[in-house]
Amino acid sequence: MKKDIHPEYKAATITCVCGNVIETRTTNGDTKIEICSNCHPFYTGKQKIMDTAGRIEKFNRKYAGLEKK
């Protein structure tokens, strides 16, 4: 390898908003993330289904009069 052209590869921590801390190595340094495998619904199995502002009811009202042809 050529000298003095590669970035420094150093120890870093990745911190999630849920409090999970992951120790790794990177060229970027410490990182903060919003979601990780400890709090992601796919991995936890605790999926939250939210109907924001009644979107499902609004859709059903809008297309209630249409019939299949």
Secondary structure by P-SEA (a helix, b strand, c coil): ccccccccbbbbbbbcccbbbbbbbccccbbbbccccccccccccbbbbbbccaaaaaaaaaacccccc
